[in-house]
Amino acid sequence: MERCNSSMQLTRAADYGVRVMVYLAALPRDGRVSLLSLAEATGAPESFLSKVLQALTRARLISSRRGQTGGFEISLRGRQASMREVIEAIDGPVILNVCLVAGRSCARKAWCPAHPVWAKAQKAMLDVLDEAFIADLAAQSGKSRSSDPIPLLRE
């Protein structure tokens, strides 16, 4: 496999977060799954995934319940979330270049020929992420996924 040295890359945590959200959104309403089931479904290590799930829970995109009937469940807010909201819940603001950080002023902005290109690329990327909704992605995954049984936890 070719090694990618680009710093303009999603973190593994954000990728797993999107996978989790799409998987949970594809479940029947009130569907709850265990950490182990989510790890298997997303290909993420359990220990790493638990940190991703904590961030998604803090952002109220999912809820968790302890105990024998516990597990993780997507919230209404999570179903309606965009990919950008999921990524930012885990990694913070998506920023292509430091000169685009809100609230900071770039001394080179007025005369830097690259700045408008960075700004245009940033806007295009955020527009794409804002228009990709978890519910829509889950609907697409349901069409392409085989009819394997989904291990749900019920009360």
URVENZI-V568419 format. One record per residue. N is the residue number from 1. PHI is phi as a letter, one per 30 degrees, with the letter a starting at -180 (NA if undefined). PSI is psi in radians with two decimals (NA if undefined). D_FIRST is the distance of its C-alpha to the first C-alpha in Angstrom with 2 decimals. Layout:
n;phi;psi;d_first
N;PHI;PSI;D_FIRST
N;PHI;PSI;D_FIRST
This chain:
n;phi;psi;d_first
1;NA;2.42;0.00
2;d;2.36;3.77
3;d;2.37;6.39
4;c;2.12;9.28
5;c;0.20;12.65
6;d;2.36;14.89
7;d;-0.17;17.75
8;c;1.24;18.56
9;b;2.49;16.52
10;d;2.57;17.96
11;d;2.76;18.16
12;d;-0.65;16.81
13;d;-0.76;20.54
14;d;-0.70;21.33
15;d;-0.82;18.67
16;d;-0.65;20.11
17;d;-0.76;23.54
18;d;-0.75;23.14
19;e;-0.79;21.87
20;d;-0.81;24.92
21;d;-0.74;27.30
22;d;-0.75;26.36
23;d;-0.83;26.60
24;d;-0.64;29.95
25;d;-0.41;31.31
26;d;-0.21;30.76
27;d;2.77;33.00
28;d;2.69;36.73
29;e;2.51;38.82
30;i;0.27;39.49
31;d;2.28;36.51
32;b;2.42;35.43
33;b;2.73;32.55
34;d;2.88;31.82
35;e;-0.76;29.09
36;d;-0.77;27.76
37;d;-0.70;27.71
38;d;-0.70;25.94
39;d;-0.77;23.28
40;d;-0.74;22.77
41;d;-0.53;22.90
42;c;-0.19;20.41
43;i;0.41;17.96
44;c;2.50;19.08
45;d;2.39;20.52
46;e;-0.83;24.32
47;d;-0.68;25.14
48;d;-0.72;22.84
49;d;-0.58;23.89
50;d;-0.60;27.53
51;d;-0.66;27.30
52;d;-0.77;25.87
53;d;-0.61;28.71
54;d;-0.77;31.23
55;d;-0.71;30.31
56;d;-0.61;30.59
57;d;-0.78;33.89
58;e;-0.62;35.24
59;d;-0.01;34.57
60;i;0.52;36.45
61;d;-0.44;33.73
62;b;2.91;33.88
63;b;2.72;36.50
64;b;2.64;36.40
65;b;2.35;39.08
66;d;2.91;39.56
67;j;-3.11;41.09
68;d;-0.60;40.99
69;c;0.30;40.89
70;d;-3.01;38.60
71;k;-2.88;35.12
72;c;2.45;33.50
73;b;2.46;34.79
74;d;2.50;34.06
75;c;2.93;36.99
76;e;-0.74;38.56
77;e;-0.69;37.32
78;d;-0.71;33.77
79;d;-0.62;34.11
80;d;-0.06;35.35
81;d;2.69;32.76
82;c;2.91;30.37
83;e;-0.65;26.68
84;d;-0.76;27.86
85;d;-0.69;30.32
86;d;-0.85;27.78
87;d;-0.78;25.35
88;d;-0.45;28.37
89;d;-0.49;29.74
90;c;-0.83;26.77
91;c;-0.17;25.80
92;i;-3.00;29.03
93;e;2.43;29.56
94;d;2.00;26.73
95;b;2.14;27.36
96;d;-0.63;25.43
97;b;2.57;27.40
98;e;-0.46;29.97
99;d;-0.14;32.67
100;c;0.05;32.56
101;d;2.20;33.41
102;d;2.45;36.56
103;i;-0.18;39.62
104;c;2.56;38.44
105;c;2.30;39.74
106;c;2.12;37.72
107;d;-0.42;40.10
108;c;-0.17;38.24
109;e;-0.79;38.21
110;d;-0.54;41.42
111;b;-0.02;40.38
112;d;2.07;36.58
113;d;-0.34;35.36
114;d;-0.45;31.88
115;e;-0.86;33.39
116;d;-0.53;34.28
117;d;-0.80;30.79
118;e;-0.77;29.28
119;d;-0.71;31.98
120;d;-0.74;31.39
121;d;-0.71;27.63
122;d;-0.82;28.41
123;d;-0.76;30.99
124;d;-0.77;28.83
125;d;-0.81;26.03
126;d;-0.64;28.69
127;d;-0.76;30.47
128;d;-0.81;27.48
129;d;-0.61;26.86
130;d;-0.46;30.65
131;c;-0.10;30.96
132;c;1.81;28.35
133;c;2.47;30.42
134;e;-0.78;29.29
135;d;-0.70;31.98
136;d;-0.73;30.86
137;d;-0.68;27.21
138;d;-0.69;28.53
139;d;-0.68;30.75
140;d;-0.69;27.90
141;d;-0.55;25.84
142;d;-0.56;28.99
143;d;-0.59;29.27
144;c;-0.30;25.78
145;d;2.55;25.58
146;d;2.96;27.15
147;c;0.83;30.42
148;d;2.47;29.24
149;d;2.47;31.81
150;c;2.16;31.09
151;d;1.74;32.37
152;c;2.65;34.96
153;c;2.30;37.33
154;b;2.69;40.90
155;d;NA;43.97
